[in-house]
Amino acid sequence: MRVITDLAQCEGAEHDHAVTIGTYDGVHLGHQAVIQATRKEAERRGLRSALVTFDPHPAMVVRPDSAPRLLVDLEQKLELIEACGVDTVLVVPFDEIRSSETPEEFVTSVLLDCLGTRAIVVGEDFHFGKDRAGDVNHLSELGQRYDFAVTGIALLEGELGDRVISSTAIRRCLDEGDVQTAAELLGRPHETRGPVVGGDERGRTIGFPTANIAVPHGRSIPGDGVYAAWYERPDGSVYPAAINIGKRPTFYQDAEHSLVEAHLIDFDGDLYGEQARVRFVSQLRQERRFDGIDALQVQLAQDVATAREALSTA
């Protein structure tokens, strides 16, 4: 897969493409359906397939105070897109100048000049350009002017009712601790990444050492609670884990931020400094305050046993 991160790298359209466009945060099942439709359109027309996305997320520029927490970072997004079989990805740097572009300016400078677009496939709710003024109908009008076809795809619904598969719905599931429904909408378990950093080492002193994962600011994590999860190390080895996300109310009364702490089951070793990948399987319980260390230790032992059992069939 060719990845273009600078429009100057295009140097004119080397190949004609069938293109899909969007933020593609999470690359969930709905996104995957649009990507596969784009690939089929490219094959039918004898074109290459391309995906146009943005970095940073446009909301971080247009409305930073209410921008959503992202399901994936750019690195993971590109990994997931590559797994979908796309030929070319164009990552458009998004800034104030780009946010003020009209729909037509975006089409000519990005889709035509850079990718030689001959067909576009997008979700039926697609909007683009300054103030989101462009939609599928506007895109079709521009297609008639510049000779490219436009297809709007109906939004995909999950199998759990009339819930439309969307990044917003997945964030809501994560906030509620419902990592199983989030996984069904994503088509895979939600994954949190980050470096293992030093902590207060209290877990080690009470017999349950944990890896404190520093999740980058602005990333989505499940709501406070205890989870069964898989922990993947940089060498590819994977361990069952019990994960606590929260403010540790047994020890602190006014902690401001939730921490992600992973206890690897049947593991003894040093994890400091390594990049961790945690894939959430199920929520075991809500986080709560215990009356003392003894009560906490009993509950942690039970959490480990429950996590082990949950992951044995996952």
Phi and psi in degrees as a GROMACS rama.xvg file:
@    title "Ramachandran Plot"
@    xaxis  label "Phi"
@    yaxis  label "Psi"
@TYPE xy
-85.9003  130.538  ARG-2
-114.381  123.104  VAL-3
-110.582  121.559  ILE-4
-112.868  1.22675  THR-5
-142.101  123.872  ASP-6
-58.9404  -25.1742  LEU-7
-66.3968  -22.0403  ALA-8
-71.1854  -16.8937  GLN-9
-67.116  -44.9395  CYS-10
50.3195  44.8201  GLU-11
83.4081  156.883  GLY-12
-73.4538  113.602  ALA-13
-78.1957  -29.3612  GLU-14
-140.549  153.217  HIS-15
-82.2407  143.662  ASP-16
-131.595  152.015  HIS-17
-96.4499  129.677  ALA-18
-125.775  142.534  VAL-19
-120.193  152.675  THR-20
-134.798  138.588  ILE-21
167.363  172.919  GLY-22
-73.5134  -31.7145  THR-23
52.2574  40.0844  TYR-24
-71.8861  117.136  ASP-25
99.1151  -25.4119  GLY-26
44.7661  54.762  VAL-27
-79.3792  -175.536  HIS-28
-61.0616  -35.5024  LEU-29
-64.4167  -43.9328  GLY-30
-60.4243  -45.0285  HIS-31
-60.8036  -35.9479  GLN-32
-64.4465  -40.9237  ALA-33
-67.8172  -39.7392  VAL-34
-63.0438  -43.8804  ILE-35
-66.2528  -36.1357  GLN-36
-64.2716  -36.2415  ALA-37
-66.0482  -42.5305  THR-38
-62.8327  -40.7989  ARG-39
-65.5543  -40.2093  LYS-40
-64.3484  -39.7203  GLU-41
-62.8984  -44.3989  ALA-42
-63.7528  -41.3354  GLU-43
-64.2867  -33.8129  ARG-44
-97.9036  -1.17052  ARG-45
71.5826  35.4185  GLY-46
-113.094  172.255  LEU-47
-90.1113  153.721  ARG-48
-94.0881  143.698  SER-49
-143.104  150.597  ALA-50
-126.881  129.618  LEU-51
-106.651  124.173  VAL-52
-134.052  -177.688  THR-53
-131.921  147.657  PHE-54
-146.967  122.024  ASP-55
-72.752  177.058  PRO-56
-56.1219  132.04  HIS-57
-52.8011  -33.5209  PRO-58
-63.4129  -27.1799  ALA-59
-68.8732  -20.1615  MET-60
-97.3291  -43.4023  VAL-61
-78.8849  -40.5411  VAL-62
-142.595  68.8661  ARG-63
-59.1894  -29.6171  PRO-64
-70.933  -21.1371  ASP-65
-124.253  18.4697  SER-66
-64.5199  141.872  ALA-67
-71.4885  152.624  PRO-68
-73.7847  133.391  ARG-69
-81.4471  144.15  LEU-70
-77.809  -31.4325  LEU-71
-140.661  154.468  VAL-72
-88.4656  177.519  ASP-73
-62.3997  -40.5379  LEU-74
-59.3282  -47.6348  GLU-75
-68.3381  -38.271  GLN-76
-57.6832  -45.3663  LYS-77
-65.2576  -37.3231  LEU-78
-60.2572  -44.9215  GLU-79
-68.8309  -38.8637  LEU-80
-66.3332  -40.8581  ILE-81
-60.7323  -37.8295  GLU-82
-64.8038  -19.6252  ALA-83
-84.1631  -6.8907  CYS-84
87.4737  23.6732  GLY-85
-75.8016  142.271  VAL-86
-76.5115  -42.8272  ASP-87
-136.617  137.633  THR-88
-121.762  128.108  VAL-89
-109.251  114.647  LEU-90
-95.7229  107.507  VAL-91
-86.3524  118.787  VAL-92
-62.3427  124.334  PRO-93
-105.7  124.685  PHE-94
-143.531  -172.597  ASP-95
-61.2434  -38.5055  GLU-96
-64.0818  -46.0906  ILE-97
-63.7266  -35.4231  ARG-98
-68.1809  -19.063  SER-99
-95.3405  1.39621  SER-100
-67.6416  142.433  GLU-101
-76.3009  160.345  THR-102
-54.0054  -41.605  PRO-103
-66.8811  -38.5689  GLU-104
-62.9364  -40.4958  GLU-105
-63.4844  -44.4162  PHE-106
-61.1463  -45.6434  VAL-107
-72.6911  -43.442  THR-108
-77.3094  -33.2223  SER-109
-102.806  -57.1149  VAL-110
-73.4678  -39.9321  LEU-111
-88.3262  -56.5132  LEU-112
-66.2536  -35.2311  ASP-113
-92.5836  -38.4452  CYS-114
-115.695  -4.27452  LEU-115
54.5612  50.051  GLY-116
-67.7663  130.819  THR-117
-118.736  -13.4448  ARG-118
-153.476  143.696  ALA-119
-129.355  134.302  ILE-120
-125.489  122.562  VAL-121
-141.769  163.562  VAL-122
-66.5703  151.95  GLY-123
-65.9794  -15.6915  GLU-124
-95.9952  13.6998  ASP-125
-65.3295  134.967  PHE-126
-135.507  151.21  HIS-127
-158.134  168.686  PHE-128
83.1191  175.288  GLY-129
-54.2901  131.584  LYS-130
57.3192  24.294  ASP-131
54.893  38.984  ARG-132
-72.7179  -26.5957  ALA-133
-87.5606  142.283  GLY-134
-136.845  -168.358  ASP-135
-63.6061  -39.5975  VAL-136
-64.0602  -44.0137  ASN-137
-62.3927  -41.5819  HIS-138
-61.6178  -39.3895  LEU-139
-64.6292  -39.1684  SER-140
-62.5504  -42.2687  GLU-141
-67.1127  -33.153  LEU-142
-62.8442  -37.9982  GLY-143
-66.0486  -34.5585  GLN-144
-75.1938  -37.8649  ARG-145
-110.099  9.34479  TYR-146
66.5286  56.5226  ASP-147
-139.424  148.919  PHE-148
-88.5103  150.221  ALA-149
-128.966  131.812  VAL-150
-125.275  125.683  THR-151
-100.073  128.051  GLY-152
-100.773  132.502  ILE-153
-62.1239  143.53  ALA-154
-65.5905  139.669  LEU-155
-81.8415  136.896  LEU-156
-106.019  146.981  GLU-157
-73.6246  171.633  GLY-158
-86.0415  3.48222  GLU-159
-102.322  22.3048  LEU-160
127.951  -148.489  GLY-161
-94.5442  20.6904  ASP-162
-72.0081  117.5  ARG-163
-72.505  134.697  VAL-164
-73.6925  118.725  ILE-165
-151.239  160.106  SER-166
-63.1226  -35.773  SER-167
-63.4956  -43.7203  THR-168
-62.9126  -37.8192  ALA-169
-68.6375  -41.0334  ILE-170
-61.0865  -39.3979  ARG-171
-63.3836  -42.8971  ARG-172
-60.086  -44.0389  CYS-173
-64.0864  -42.5356  LEU-174
-57.6  -35.2071  ASP-175
-84.0303  -1.89289  GLU-176
79.8632  6.55462  GLY-177
-86.9929  72.9978  ASP-178
-72.2671  -21.5638  VAL-179
-70.7994  -44.6837  GLN-180
-66.8316  -38.9529  THR-181
-57.1545  -41.8753  ALA-182
-64.8409  -37.1526  ALA-183
-66.4017  -35.2679  GLU-184
-77.2821  -32.5721  LEU-185
-77.2075  -30.5982  LEU-186
86.7513  12.1674  GLY-187
-172.209  162.721  ARG-188
-64.1714  145.546  PRO-189
-66.2913  136.483  HIS-190
-118.211  131.701  GLU-191
-109.386  135.608  THR-192
-124.141  152.07  ARG-193
168.458  164.137  GLY-194
-77.0829  150.635  PRO-195
-84.8808  124.435  VAL-196
-119.951  165.199  VAL-197
-69.0956  147.756  GLY-198
-129.903  -156.436  GLY-199
-85.6929  -2.23101  ASP-200
60.6891  20.708  GLU-201
-66.9293  -34.8526  ARG-202
-59.1796  -38.538  GLY-203
-67.2438  -37.5918  ARG-204
-70.8394  -23.043  THR-205
-102.896  10.3857  ILE-206
92.0809  7.64197  GLY-207
-134.794  75.2038  PHE-208
-62.7755  143.813  PRO-209
-129.876  152.773  THR-210
-96.518  120.253  ALA-211
-86.5311  113.594  ASN-212
-97.7562  119.913  ILE-213
-85.8116  90.611  ALA-214
-73.4635  128.196  VAL-215
-56.9357  147.367  PRO-216
-58.9161  138.787  HIS-217
89.4893  5.23787  GLY-218
-98.7702  145.031  ARG-219
-77.6079  131.395  SER-220
-129.716  157.491  ILE-221
-61.7823  159.081  PRO-222
-64.6447  164.156  GLY-223
-54.1316  134.284  ASP-224
161.129  -174.455  GLY-225
-113.942  135.423  VAL-226
-132.202  150.419  TYR-227
-89.3795  133.753  ALA-228
-153.288  166.179  ALA-229
-104.666  133.698  TRP-230
-110.211  121.84  TYR-231
-108.935  129.305  GLU-232
-89.4816  166.943  ARG-233
-59.6462  -25.8233  PRO-234
-82.4649  3.35052  ASP-235
91.4834  -8.37352  GLY-236
-70.4519  142.553  SER-237
-123.778  135.735  VAL-238
-126.836  143.745  TYR-239
-67.5322  147.04  PRO-240
-148.17  150.534  ALA-241
-105.876  123.361  ALA-242
-112.09  128.622  ILE-243
-106.542  126.53  ASN-244
-117.259  122.681  ILE-245
162.443  -165.082  GLY-246
-108.18  10.1848  LYS-247
51.4092  62.6273  ARG-248
-65.1864  -18.0522  PRO-249
-65.6211  -29.3815  THR-250
-109.72  -26.5564  PHE-251
-130.564  139.92  TYR-252
-102.274  -17.6021  GLN-253
-134.694  31.8541  ASP-254
-62.9223  136.216  ALA-255
-87.8886  -38.8801  GLU-256
-117.837  147.655  HIS-257
-78.3053  141.138  SER-258
-107.864  151.398  LEU-259
-108.616  114.045  VAL-260
-121.453  125.099  GLU-261
-111.876  123.196  ALA-262
-101.125  111.574  HIS-263
-79.9754  126.035  LEU-264
-79.4412  132.342  ILE-265
60.4047  38.9955  ASP-266
-130.406  138.829  PHE-267
-138.399  108.888  ASP-268
176.917  -179.508  GLY-269
-99.2624  125.363  ASP-270
-112.303  -4.79927  LEU-271
-57.6478  134.061  TYR-272
88.48  -15.292  GLY-273
-84.4232  158.485  GLU-274
-84.4642  123.56  GLN-275
-101.699  148.42  ALA-276
-127.669  120.674  ARG-277
-117.905  123.542  VAL-278
-110.6  117.606  ARG-279
-82.9573  132.416  PHE-280
-106.125  -48.0145  VAL-281
-158.991  154.294  SER-282
-87.9419  133.502  GLN-283
-92.8339  -39.4304  LEU-284
-169.337  169.058  ARG-285
-77.651  154.139  GLN-286
-72.5302  140.904  GLU-287
-149.57  166.612  ARG-288
-89.9075  138.05  ARG-289
-108.999  155.144  PHE-290
-71.965  -21.9992  ASP-291
-171.164  177.524  GLY-292
-61.7558  -41.0171  ILE-293
-60.1351  -46.8068  ASP-294
-63.4663  -38.4315  ALA-295
-64.9176  -43.2341  LEU-296
-61.7823  -40.6154  GLN-297
-61.0882  -44.3158  VAL-298
-67.6884  -38.8842  GLN-299
-63.9749  -39.5299  LEU-300
-62.0183  -39.4939  ALA-301
-68.0023  -39.5561  GLN-302
-59.8282  -43.8904  ASP-303
-62.5595  -43.6128  VAL-304
-64.5953  -40.6465  ALA-305
-68.2922  -39.875  THR-306
-64.1076  -42.8333  ALA-307
-58.2594  -44.8909  ARG-308
-66.6343  -43.043  GLU-309
-63.11  -37.6803  ALA-310
-80.7388  -18.39  LEU-311
-67.2437  -21.8804  SER-312
-113.572  4.96225  THR-313
